């Protein structure tokens, strides 16, 4: 017997997804059930996480978990005080400025000509003859129409399934799922407001291509596509003007690729000062909460004319190649509770480290977390109890050079991560 197959190919951000259907039939026309294989090919041939045309600027306390490149022959890359470009990553730019206290080990002073060049998809459509619509209360039925202005009021839970909008304004505390047929939504201007006691959550179902004409404005206390599939924002149209994607920190998370052909990606982190000195247990708890509240997380690939981070404490991370497999694809509307599931992961930045380790607990569960800090013999050096999910714990300031372990427990789930102090 010889199996045959047919492919359906689609794009998901910078990935190509092949759904291959295998078929098997014998000479007497007996058929086996078709089997579907999903193959995801990610363009990860480039090491860059941030790639700008003219300038890449990182403010105080930024942590960058990938290479940085600037392509112009007079391009600039700037790293503010206490910022870190994690090894073994590098920066390539004609002009590089590293402020006091910043760590950038590998600097290539030349124009970056080896950056990513993915396909670009511009905004398309006309909204001038469309009407306006306001969603004032939660609804199980999707909002299916196209509108010149779509307003989603505070604390509303809704699914939006249209494909063309002028201005979309989402108020604080709303839980919004975009699920456009065909995976493409065109929006002229997107504004997302935050709410401190009940974060605003935006998710894009399936593999959505979000095509923006003018601007995206994401305010603090907002989560964009956290726990969702790999999606891409494309900013630009056929006009000669600058498009902007602006993120206001802190307590803000954006999980998406952002591609602005000629415009600016601007990220404002939190501004609250923290002490890294000796602290008592009450002070350590306060510092941990303040750090979590003020940090802005950018996860994806970021390509723009200019990338600028003016505020403090922005963490830049890359999408992993297996992101589609490790994240739940949320096709249903949000409830007032966070997503649930078995996802449980720990990120450590930096590791190895000559100063301290920042442990980020990623989980869908709301159950508190316990963290034990151990030496190589298993001796307990520190204990952190009742840690909130998605908190950052700073450990290791006083550790000597050597190998240590963090033992993280949440309910029945457990992870042990190795820490190397330089």
N, C-alpha and C positions, 0 to 999 in steps of 0.2 A: 504494500500500500504506500502511496505517495501523497503526503499532505500538501495542500495548496493554501495560499493566503491572499488576502487583499488588505490594502492599507488606507486609512483615513488620516491625513496629516493636518495638524493645526499648530498655531503659534501660541505660546504662553510666556509673555514677557520676552526674555532673551533665550527661551527654551523652545525646542521643537518637540511636539508630542505626536508620536505615531501610535494609533490604535490599530493593531494588526489582528485580523480575524482569521483564525486557522480553520480549515475545512477538511474533512476526511470522508471519502466515499469509496466503497469497493466496486468490483465489476458487476455485482448484482444490484447496484444502486442502494445498498444499505448505508445510511449516513450516521456518523457520530454527531453528537451535539457540537455546535461551533464553540470554539474556545477563543477568548479575546485576550491578547497580550498587549500591555501598555509599555511603550519604550519612550523614555524622556531623555533627550539629548540637550544638554545645557552648554551654552557657549561660555566655557570657563577657561578659554585659552589665554585670556588676559588676567594679570594679577591685580588690576586696578579696581579699587572700590569707589574712588572719587576721581573723575577725569574731567578737567575743565579746559576751556579754550584759552582764557586769558588769566584767570586767577583762582587759586584755592586758598582760602584763609580760614584758619582754625583759631578759636578764641581760647581763653584760659581753661585749663583742666579738661580739654578734649582728649578722648581716647580713640585712636583710629586703628581699626583691625584689618587693614588692607593697604595696598599700595596707593599712592597719590601721584597723579600726573597732570601736567599743564602743557598744552600742545603748541601755544604761540612761541615764536622765536624770542619774544620779550616777556613771556609769561612769568607770573610770580606765584610762589608758594610760601605761606607765612604760618608759623606755629607759635601760638601764644604761650605765656608762662605756664609751667606745669603740665603742658599737653604732652602726649606720648604717641608716637608712631610705633606700634608694637612690632618687635622683631619677629620674623626676618623681613618684614615689609620695608619698602623704600619709597623715596620721593624722587621724581624726575621733573625738573623745571629749570628754565634758564636762570632764574633768580630765586634763591631760597633764603629765607630769614628765619632763624630759630631763636626765640626769646630765652632769657635766663630761666633755668629750671626745666625747660622743655627737653624731651629726649627724642632725637631723630638720628638714629645710628648710621643709616645709609642714605647719602645724598648724591644724586646724579645731576650735575649742573649742566643741563642741556634741554632742548625742547623735547617733549615726549611725543614721539611719532608712532609708537606701537600701541596706542590706546584702542578701546573697543569702538566699532562702527556698526552698531545694529541698525536694522531698518527703522525708519521713523514714520509714524502715522499721524497726520495732521487732523485737527478738528474739521468736521464737515457738516453742513446743514444750515438752515435759516430758521430763526426763532421769532422774527418780528410779527408774524401773524398768529402766533400761538397765544393761548390764554394763560391765566394765573390760577394757582391752586394752593390751598393751605391744608395741611394735615394737622388737626387740632387734638385728636385722640387716637390711642392705639387701635389698630385694626388688623384682623387676620387676613383680610383681602388685600392683595398687592395694589399699589398705585400704578396703574398701567399706562397712563397717558403721557404725552409729551407736552411740556409747558414752557412758557417764556420765563415765569418765575415760579419756583416750587419752594414753599416754606414748610418746614417740619418743626412743630412747636416743642417746647420743653418736655422731656421725659416720655415722649411718644415712641412706641415700638412699631415699626412698619417695614415692609419690603417695597422697594421701588423697582419696577420692571420696564420703565420706558427707556428710550434710546437717545433722546434729544432734549436738552434743556438750555435756557438762557442762564438765569442765576438760580443756583440751589443754595438755600440757607438752612442750616441745621442748627437748632438751638440746643442749649446745654442739657445734658442728661438723656438725650435721645438715643435710641438704639436702632440703627438703620442698616438694612441689607440691600445693596444694589445687585439685582439679578437680571440684567438685560438679555433678551433673546439674542443669540449669536455672539454674546460675550463682548459687545462693543457699546459704550455709552459716550455721547458727545455732550460736553458741558462748557458753556462759555465761562462762567465764574462759579467756583465752589467755595463756600464759607462754612467752616465748622466751628461752632462755639463750644466751650468746655464748661464743666460744672464740678466744683471741688468735691462735694460730698457724694456725687454719683456720676462718674466719668461718662463722657459721650463716647459711644462705640460705633464705628463705621466699618462695615465689612463688604467686600466685593466677592460675590459668589462665582463659582466656576473659575474660569481664567479670563478675567475681564481686562479689556484694553480701555483705559480711561483717557479720552482725548479732550484736552482743555484748550480753549481759545485764548483766555486772558490771564486768569490768576487762580491759584488755590491758596486759601488762608486757613491754617490749622491752629487753633488756639490751645492754651494749656489745659491740662486735665482731659485730654482726648486720646483715644486709641484708634488708629487707622489700620485696619486689616490685621490686627493682632490675632493670631490663631487662624487666619484665613489662608487661601492659596496664594501662589506667586502671581502678582499682578504688576502692571506697568502704567504709570502716568506719562502721557506724551503732551508736552506743552508747546503749542505753536500753531500758526495758520499761515495764510498767504500774504499777510500784511507785514510791513517792515517796522515792527515795534517789539518791545521787550516784554516777554512773558515772565511771570514770577511764581515761584512756589515758596511760601513763607510759613515757617513753623515756629510757634511761640512756646518756649518751655516755661516751667518744667512739668514733670509728671505727664510727659507726652511721649507717645510711642507711634512711630510710622514704620510699617513693614511693607515696603513696596519699592520697586525700581522707579526711578524718576529720570526722565529724559527730556531736557529742555534744550532745544536745538541752539538757540541764540540768547536765551534769557538767563535769569538768576535763580539759584536755589539759596535761600537765606534761612538759617536756623538760629534762633535765639534761645540759648539755654537758660537754666536757672541762675539767679544772682545771689543766693544766700551763701554767706561765708561759712566754712566749716573748719574745725580745728583737727589737726592730725597728731596733736601731742598726746601726752598722758591724760587719760580720762577715767573717772570713776564709772561704775556700772550705769548710773543714771545718765551721766554725760554721754557715754557710748551709745545708749539707747536713743538719746535725743539726736546725736549726730547721725545715727543710722536713718532715723525717720526723715531728718531734714535732707539728707543726701538723696534718699529715694524720691522725696517730693520735688526736688529741684532738677533731677536728671532728665535729659531728653535723649531718647533712643531712636536712632535712624538705622534701619536694617534694610539693606538692598544694595543696588548699584546706582550711582549718582553721576549722571553725565549732564553737563550744563555749560553755558558760556562762562559763567562765574559761579563758584560755590563759596559761600561766605557764612561763617559761624561767629557771631559777635559775642554771644553770652558764654557763661561758664557751663562746664559739666555736660558736654554732649558726647555720647558714645556712638561711634560709627561702626557697624558690623555688616558683613556681607551675607547675602543669601547663600545657604548651602545648596549644593547640587541636588540633595535629596529632600529639599523643602516640601515638595509636593507630596512626598510619601510620609513625612513626619508631622505635617500639620493637618488637622481636620478641615475638610472643605465644608463650610457652613452654608447650606442652601436654604435653610429655614430661617425665619425671622428671629431676632433676639428676643429673649424674655428679659425680665428685670434682673435675672441672675446671670453671672458669668457663664461662659461655655463650660461644659463638663466633659470629661474624658480622661484618658489614661496618660496624657502627655505630662512628663516630669523630667526636667532637664536642669543642669547646673552650668552656668557660664562663669569662667574665671578670667578676670582682666586686671593686670597682666599676669602671665604665668609662662616662664619664670619671672620673678620680680626681685628687685633689690630693695624695695621699700615695703609695700603691703600688697595684699590680695583683695580684690573686690569680688565677692561671690554673689551672683544673681540667680535667684531661684525662679524658674519658669514652670508654672503648673496651672492646670485648669481648676484644680481643687481649691476651695477656700480654707481648708484645714490648715492650722498653724504648722510650722516647720521647726524641727530641732536640729541644730548643727553642733557637732563636736570637732574640735581641733586636736589632732593626735600627732605625736612624734613618730619616728620610724619604728619604735619598739611597741607602739600601741598605747603609750601613756597619754592620758587626757590632759591637754594644756589649756583648754578653754571650752566653755559650754554656753551656747546661745539658745534659749528656750522661747517658745511662743513667738517665733519669727513670722511675720505676715508674708504670704505669697507675693512674689514679684518685688520683694525687698532686696536691697543690696547690703550685704554685711561686709564690713572692712575688718580684716584680720591680719596678723603677722607683723605688725610694726616692730615688735621687740624680739622677734625670732632671730636666732643666729643662722648662719649659712647652713643649708642642709635640706633634707627631704622631709616633708610633712604630708599629712592627709586630712581632708575634711570629710567627715561622715555626716551625710544629710539624710534625715528621716522625716517622711510625711505619711502618716497613717501606716499602710502596709508597704509603701514604696520607699526604696532606699537607694542612694548612690554614694560612692566613695570616689573622691577626686584627689589626684596627686598634686602637691604644691611644691615647687622648687624655689627655695630662697637663695638668692645669689649673694 
